[in-house]
Amino acid sequence: MTTHERPFGRHLEDFVVGDVFKHWPGKTITEADDHLFCMITMNHHPLHTNDWFAARSVQGRNVVVGNLVYSVVLGMSVPDVSGSAIANLEVETLQHKFPTFHGDTIHAETRVLEVAESKSKPDRGVVTVETKAFNQDGKEVCYFRRRVMVWKRASAPKRERPYDGQDVWAE
């Protein structure tokens, strides 16, 4: 029997400038997603929560909160980029390029811009990436750059579970 561990995130050595990660799967953002995010964040702007108001707006319908779109896209990138991160150091150049509407499906990809070893801590480094998100029509809806501190492979903490070492398939 072979046991397979699913990788989640990468180590510094795994990043190469110019590499692109196409995050899968996409996410259809529903009205319920948007309204829940509005309640959690206390963003009660009627453009997000009031059909009558939104119908009379420039967009003509409800617009998804931009920070929900950003949060979903950031989350999409975690398995490929920051699942093994020590810390997210910086988000810069966050741009909402086109409105996202209830029912839009978002996909994203991330490109590696820079990989640098830490000058003060030899067990880690910093990766700079840019992420673009697109709706189902191929229109870019969100863009951001971020810097993430990641472990070098030899220094990364071991991934453990409370039951590691037990043969859970033993009969």
N, C-alpha and C positions, 0 to 999 in steps of 0.2 A: 504494500500500500504506500502511496506517495501523498504527503500532506503539502498543500499549497498555501502559502501566506499571500494575501492580497496586498500589494504595495499601497501605501497611503502616504502621499507626499514623497519628496525626494531629498537626497543629501546633496551637499555642495558639489561633489564630484559628478553628479548626474545632470547638472545644468550646463548647457553649451549655448553661448551667444548665438542668436539667430534661430534656435529651435522654437517650434510652434507646437503648443498643446491644444488640440481641439477637444473641448470639454463635452462630455456626453453623460447623461442625456440632457436634452433641453428641458424647459419648464414652461408650461402654459400658466400664465398668471390670471387667476380667476377674480371675479368680483369679491368673493369671500376672502381670498388672500389679501386683497387690497384693503377691505374694510377692517379685517383683523389687525393688519399693520397700522392702519389709522388709529384704531382704539389703543393698541399697545403704545404707540409713540405720541399719542394725544394730538395728532395732526387731523383736525376736524375741518379742514378747508372743504367747502361744498363742491369744489371741482372733483373731489375724490369720492364724495359720499352722497351727493344730491343729484339725482338724474335730471330733475327739472332745471336746476341751476346750470348743470353741465351742458344740457341741450342748447342753452342760450349763450354758451361761451364761444370763444374763437374756435375751439376744437370740436364743438358740437356734440360732445359726449364725455363721459367720465374719463379722466386720465389717471393712470396708476401713479402712486407716489414715487417720485424719482429715487428716493433712498431705498424703497423696496426693490426696485429694479437693480440698483447697485448691490444690495445685500444678497439677492438671489445670484447675481453674476459672480460676486466674490465667493459665495458658497460653492458654485459650480467649479471654481478653480482650485479649491482646497485639495482635493485628492491628487491633482497633478502638480501643484505648486507648493502649498504651505502646510500640507498635512503633517509634516515632520518639523515644522518651524519651531524655533525658540520664541520668536516674537515677530509681529508685524511692526516694522519700524516707522513706516510713513506711507501715506496715500497722498498722491499729488495729482494734479491735473484731472480731477473728476469732472467729466462733462456729460450732460444729458443731451444727446444729439437730436433725438426725435422722440415724440411722445409714445409711451406704451399705453395701450388700451386694454380693458378687460377682455380676456380671450386671446390675447397675443401670446405666441410661443417664442421664447427667447433662447437663443443658442450663443455660445461664447467661445473665444479662443484667446490664448495668451502667448506672447512672444517674449523670449529671454533677451534682455538688452545688455545686461552687464552681470558678471560673476566676479566677486572679489573676496580674497581671503581677509579675515580680520587682522588688523595691524596689532591689536592688543591681546587677542585671545586666539591662540593657534588651533583650537578645537572647532572653529566655526567660521562662517563667512556670510556675506550679504549678496543677495540676488535681487536685481532690479528687473521688473517685468512690466509689460503693458498688456492690458486686456481690452478686447473689443467685444461688444455684444450686439447681436442682430436679431430683428424680429423675423417672422416667417416669410416676409416679403424681401428679405435681404437688406433692409434699411438698418443702418447702424443707429442703435438707440442709446448706448452708453459706452464711455471710454474712460479708463483710468490707468495710471502708472502707480506701482507700489514697490517698496523695498522690504524684503523679508530676510530676517536672520535665520540661517539654517545650520544644522550640525554637519560636520564632516562625518563620513560614514563610521570611522573608527571610534568616534566619541559619542555617537548617538545612543540614547538610552535604549535598552532592550525593551521590546514590546512584550509585555507579559499579561497574563490573565490570572484571575484568582485560582483557576483550576489547572494552570499549566503544569505539566509533568504527569498528569493523570491520563490514563487511556480511557477517554470517554466512550470509545467504541468497544471496549472489552465486554465480553459476555459473561 
